[in-house]
Amino acid sequence: MFKFSTLLIAFLSYTQLLLAQKTNSPHTMLWEVKDPRSYNVSYLFGTMHIFGESWLDSITLVKDKFINAKHILIEGTITKDTENRIIDSFRKPYLGPAILPRKIFSNKCFNIVNCYTKSINWGDIDTLFHENPQPIVVLSLLQWLLLNDYASRFHIKTTEEDVLDHFFSKNANTKNREVTSLDNLYETVTNFIQNQNPKVLAKDIEELANSLQKSDLTLSKYYNVIKNYKNLQYNYYFTKKAPRDDESDGSELTLRNNLWMPKLINAFNKDNCFVAVGISHLNYKNGLINQLKAAGFEVTPVEIKRIGLQ
């Protein structure tokens, strides 16, 4: 059985690396949020789920803001009950159209992924899809594992226990601080399963699989996003819509941002807060930074430096 933490990170990671482009916007991942009504000062930090605490250790300013905040807000916290409910949802029969690896992957990608699943003792990919009631979960896990293999070529060493999400969740309850979960993680993950397009996931997996075969990482669309984040040079595009925002219900990213905003406004009014969410949620036209500005908050980038960065 797959570790639950791997499953969760796979879902949270989905939109992290979809777009990369050069912009004239600030490059920092840390933003100061001032409430003009209460004069509270809070901080919003954008994580990337393939980076871990060992990487964060080199950015002392971010850790200082986290330690000194009175109220911590994170994407979601896991209780045993929530974990069991989500795992049970994975065991329910899949009612969507059939997902056959040989139909959604090219022959080249099928062979790469098939060799990969065998190398990690998952067996051949046809059997893997046939024996699992939720093949969309298998696709998400494949994407996550291939992404980590890709990231390892940047010398990013991340274990499941090391990822930033675990660090902030694990340490949020220290000093008797208030901790708020922005998401109902059961609803988030089950909605993902119900609404995700297997062909879209398969396309991303194909690009990752092909990238792993290349000696020149710069040929991959993921290259600049990972490199720039690692070097504290993440690019924003605040006038651009989030991927799939043109769909009738909007993107999962924007829908979650809209649900989080009332909680963020309420928290910023009351306390000095530290918010840690995937950096894609800060980005785009309907991202949290633009929404907070529209709600009357003063949101400014904070320059951060990494120890030992060349």
C-alpha positions as CSV (number, residue, x, y, z in Angstrom):
1,M,0.0,0.0,0.0
2,F,1.3,3.5,-0.9
3,K,2.1,5.8,2.0
4,F,-0.7,8.2,2.6
5,S,1.7,11.2,2.7
6,T,2.9,10.4,-0.8
7,L,-0.7,10.4,-2.0
8,L,-1.5,13.7,-0.5
9,I,1.7,15.4,-1.7
10,A,1.0,14.1,-5.2
11,F,-2.4,15.9,-5.2
12,L,-1.0,19.1,-3.7
13,S,1.9,19.2,-6.2
14,Y,-0.2,19.0,-9.4
15,T,-0.3,22.7,-10.4
16,Q,3.2,23.6,-9.1
17,L,5.1,23.3,-12.4
18,L,2.5,23.9,-15.1
19,L,3.9,27.2,-16.4
20,A,7.2,29.0,-16.6
21,Q,7.9,32.3,-18.2
22,K,10.0,35.4,-17.8
23,T,8.3,38.3,-16.2
24,N,9.2,41.7,-14.6
25,S,7.5,40.8,-11.3
26,P,9.2,40.3,-7.9
27,H,10.9,36.9,-7.6
28,T,10.6,36.3,-3.8
29,M,8.4,33.6,-2.3
30,L,7.8,35.6,0.9
31,W,5.2,38.4,1.0
32,E,4.3,40.8,3.8
33,V,0.6,41.4,4.3
34,K,-0.5,44.5,6.3
35,D,-4.1,44.9,7.5
36,P,-5.1,48.6,7.3
37,R,-7.8,48.1,9.9
38,S,-6.0,46.2,12.6
39,Y,-2.4,47.2,11.6
40,N,-1.4,43.5,12.0
41,V,1.5,42.4,9.9
42,S,1.4,38.9,8.5
43,Y,3.5,36.8,6.1
44,L,2.5,34.7,3.1
45,F,5.0,32.1,2.0
46,G,4.8,30.1,-1.2
47,T,6.1,26.5,-0.9
48,M,7.0,24.1,-3.6
49,H,6.2,20.6,-2.5
50,I,9.3,18.9,-3.8
51,F,11.5,21.1,-1.6
52,G,12.1,20.1,2.0
53,E,13.1,21.4,5.4
54,S,16.8,21.0,4.6
55,W,16.4,23.5,1.8
56,L,14.4,25.9,4.1
57,D,17.3,25.8,6.7
58,S,19.2,28.0,4.3
59,I,16.6,30.8,4.4
60,T,16.6,31.9,8.0
61,L,14.3,34.9,7.5
62,V,11.4,32.6,6.5
63,K,11.9,30.4,9.6
64,D,12.0,33.5,11.8
65,K,8.7,34.8,10.5
66,F,7.1,31.3,11.0
67,I,8.5,31.0,14.6
68,N,7.3,34.5,15.7
69,A,3.8,34.4,14.2
70,K,0.9,34.0,16.6
71,H,-1.4,32.2,14.2
72,I,-0.3,29.6,11.6
73,L,-2.4,28.8,8.5
74,I,-1.5,25.9,6.3
75,E,-3.3,24.0,3.4
76,G,-4.4,21.2,5.6
77,T,-3.7,19.1,8.7
78,I,-4.2,15.3,8.8
79,T,-6.1,13.5,11.5
80,K,-6.3,9.7,11.6
81,D,-10.0,9.9,10.8
82,T,-9.4,12.1,7.7
83,E,-6.6,9.8,6.6
84,N,-8.9,6.7,6.9
85,R,-11.7,8.4,5.0
86,I,-9.5,9.4,2.1
87,I,-7.9,6.0,1.9
88,D,-11.4,4.4,1.9
89,S,-12.3,6.7,-1.0
90,F,-9.4,5.4,-3.0
91,R,-10.8,1.9,-2.6
92,K,-14.2,2.7,-4.1
93,P,-14.7,1.5,-7.7
94,Y,-13.7,3.9,-10.4
95,L,-16.9,4.9,-12.3
96,G,-15.2,7.1,-15.0
97,P,-14.2,6.0,-18.5
98,A,-11.7,3.3,-18.8
99,I,-8.1,4.3,-18.3
100,L,-5.8,2.1,-20.3
101,P,-2.1,2.9,-20.3
102,R,-1.6,1.8,-23.9
103,K,-4.4,4.2,-24.9
104,I,-3.3,7.3,-23.0
105,F,0.5,7.0,-23.4
106,S,2.6,6.9,-26.6
107,N,4.5,3.7,-27.2
108,K,7.8,5.5,-26.1
109,C,6.3,6.8,-22.9
110,F,4.6,3.5,-22.1
111,N,7.9,1.7,-22.3
112,I,9.7,4.3,-20.1
113,V,6.9,4.2,-17.5
114,N,6.6,0.4,-17.6
115,C,10.4,0.1,-16.9
116,Y,10.1,2.6,-14.2
117,T,7.2,0.9,-12.3
118,K,9.1,-2.4,-12.5
119,S,12.3,-0.7,-11.1
120,I,10.4,0.5,-8.0
121,N,8.7,-3.0,-7.5
122,W,5.2,-1.8,-8.6
123,G,5.2,-4.5,-11.4
124,D,4.2,-3.8,-15.0
125,I,1.9,-0.9,-15.6
126,D,-0.9,-2.8,-17.2
127,T,-1.4,-4.9,-14.1
128,L,-0.9,-1.9,-11.9
129,F,-3.9,-0.1,-13.5
130,H,-6.0,-3.2,-13.7
131,E,-5.6,-4.1,-10.0
132,N,-6.2,-0.6,-8.6
133,P,-9.8,0.6,-8.2
134,Q,-8.7,4.3,-8.7
135,P,-6.4,4.5,-11.6
136,I,-6.4,8.3,-11.3
137,V,-4.5,7.8,-8.0
138,V,-1.9,5.7,-9.8
139,L,-1.4,8.4,-12.4
140,S,-1.0,11.1,-9.7
141,L,1.6,8.9,-7.9
142,L,3.5,8.3,-11.1
143,Q,3.6,12.0,-11.7
144,W,4.9,12.7,-8.2
145,L,7.6,10.0,-8.3
146,L,8.8,11.0,-11.7
147,L,8.9,14.6,-10.6
148,N,11.0,13.7,-7.6
149,D,13.4,11.8,-9.9
150,Y,13.6,14.8,-12.1
151,A,14.2,17.1,-9.1
152,S,16.9,14.8,-7.8
153,R,18.9,15.7,-10.9
154,F,19.0,19.3,-9.4
155,H,20.5,17.8,-6.2
156,I,17.2,18.3,-4.4
157,K,17.0,15.5,-1.8
158,T,13.5,15.3,-0.4
159,T,12.0,12.5,1.6
160,E,8.3,12.2,2.4
161,E,8.9,13.3,5.9
162,D,11.1,16.3,4.8
163,V,8.8,18.2,2.5
164,L,7.9,21.7,3.5
165,D,4.2,20.9,4.1
166,H,5.2,18.4,6.8
167,F,7.6,20.8,8.5
168,F,5.0,23.6,8.8
169,S,2.3,21.2,9.9
170,K,4.5,19.4,12.4
171,N,5.8,22.6,14.0
172,A,2.7,24.8,13.8
173,N,1.4,23.7,17.2
174,T,4.5,24.9,19.2
175,K,4.2,27.8,21.7
176,N,0.4,27.2,22.0
177,R,-0.3,29.0,18.8
178,E,-3.6,28.9,16.9
179,V,-3.4,26.7,13.8
180,T,-5.9,26.9,10.9
181,S,-6.4,24.4,8.2
182,L,-7.5,26.2,5.0
183,D,-8.7,23.1,3.3
184,N,-11.0,20.2,4.1
185,L,-8.4,17.7,2.8
186,Y,-11.0,14.9,2.4
187,E,-13.0,17.1,0.1
188,T,-10.0,18.4,-1.7
189,V,-8.6,15.0,-2.6
190,T,-11.9,13.3,-3.4
191,N,-12.9,16.3,-5.6
192,F,-9.5,15.9,-7.4
193,I,-10.3,12.2,-8.1
194,Q,-13.8,13.0,-9.4
195,N,-12.8,15.9,-11.6
196,Q,-9.3,15.2,-12.9
197,N,-8.9,14.5,-16.6
198,P,-6.7,11.4,-17.0
199,K,-5.5,12.6,-20.4
200,V,-4.2,15.8,-18.9
201,L,-2.3,13.9,-16.2
202,A,-1.0,11.4,-18.8
203,K,0.3,14.3,-20.9
204,D,2.3,15.7,-18.0
205,I,3.6,12.3,-17.1
206,E,4.7,11.8,-20.7
207,E,6.7,15.0,-20.6
208,L,8.3,14.1,-17.3
209,A,9.1,10.6,-18.6
210,N,10.7,12.0,-21.8
211,S,12.6,14.6,-19.7
212,L,14.2,11.9,-17.7
213,Q,15.6,10.4,-20.9
214,K,17.3,13.7,-21.9
215,S,20.9,14.6,-20.9
216,D,20.0,18.3,-21.3
217,L,17.5,19.3,-18.6
218,T,17.1,22.7,-20.1
219,L,14.9,21.1,-22.9
220,S,12.2,20.4,-20.3
221,K,9.4,22.9,-19.5
222,Y,10.0,22.1,-15.8
223,Y,13.6,23.2,-15.8
224,N,13.2,27.0,-15.2
225,V,10.5,26.6,-12.6
226,I,12.6,24.3,-10.4
227,K,15.9,26.1,-11.0
228,N,14.3,29.6,-10.3
229,Y,12.5,28.5,-7.1
230,K,15.7,26.8,-5.8
231,N,17.6,30.0,-6.5
232,L,14.9,32.3,-5.0
233,Q,14.0,33.6,-8.5
234,Y,10.5,32.4,-8.9
235,N,8.5,34.1,-11.7
236,Y,5.0,35.4,-11.2
237,Y,2.4,36.3,-13.9
238,F,-0.3,38.2,-12.1
239,T,-2.2,39.2,-15.3
240,K,-2.5,35.6,-16.6
241,K,-5.3,33.3,-15.8
242,A,-4.5,30.1,-13.9
243,P,-4.4,26.9,-16.0
244,R,-7.9,25.7,-17.0
245,D,-9.6,28.8,-15.5
246,D,-11.6,29.1,-18.7
247,E,-13.5,25.9,-17.8
248,S,-17.1,26.3,-16.6
249,D,-16.3,25.7,-12.9
250,G,-12.9,27.4,-13.0
251,S,-9.6,25.7,-12.1
252,E,-9.1,23.7,-8.8
253,L,-6.5,26.3,-7.9
254,T,-8.8,29.3,-8.2
255,L,-11.7,27.5,-6.5
256,R,-9.5,26.7,-3.5
257,N,-8.2,30.3,-3.4
258,N,-11.8,31.6,-3.3
259,L,-12.7,29.3,-0.4
260,W,-9.6,30.3,1.5
261,M,-10.0,34.1,1.3
262,P,-12.7,34.5,4.1
263,K,-10.4,32.5,6.5
264,L,-7.4,34.6,5.6
265,I,-9.2,37.9,6.0
266,N,-10.6,36.9,9.4
267,A,-7.2,35.7,10.6
268,F,-5.3,38.8,9.4
269,N,-7.8,41.0,11.1
270,K,-7.1,39.2,14.5
271,D,-3.5,38.3,14.6
272,N,0.0,38.4,13.2
273,C,-0.1,35.3,11.0
274,F,2.2,33.1,8.9
275,V,0.6,31.4,5.9
276,A,2.3,28.5,4.1
277,V,0.6,27.3,0.9
278,G,1.7,26.1,-2.5
279,I,3.3,28.9,-4.4
280,S,0.9,28.5,-7.4
281,H,-1.9,29.8,-5.0
282,L,0.0,33.1,-4.8
283,N,0.3,33.4,-8.5
284,Y,-2.0,34.2,-11.4
285,K,-4.8,36.8,-12.0
286,N,-7.0,35.2,-9.3
287,G,-4.2,34.2,-7.0
288,L,-4.1,35.1,-3.3
289,I,-1.8,38.1,-3.7
290,N,-4.2,39.8,-6.2
291,Q,-7.3,38.9,-4.1
292,L,-5.8,40.2,-0.9
293,K,-4.9,43.5,-2.6
294,A,-8.4,43.8,-3.9
295,A,-9.7,43.2,-0.4
296,G,-7.8,46.2,0.8
297,F,-4.6,44.7,2.2
298,E,-1.2,46.1,1.5
299,V,0.8,43.2,0.1
300,T,4.5,43.7,-0.6
301,P,7.4,41.4,-1.6
302,V,10.1,40.6,1.0
303,E,13.6,40.1,-0.2
304,I,15.0,36.9,1.1
305,K,18.5,35.5,0.8
306,R,19.7,31.9,0.9
307,I,22.9,31.0,2.9
308,G,25.5,29.6,0.5
309,L,23.6,30.6,-2.7
310,Q,26.1,31.2,-5.5
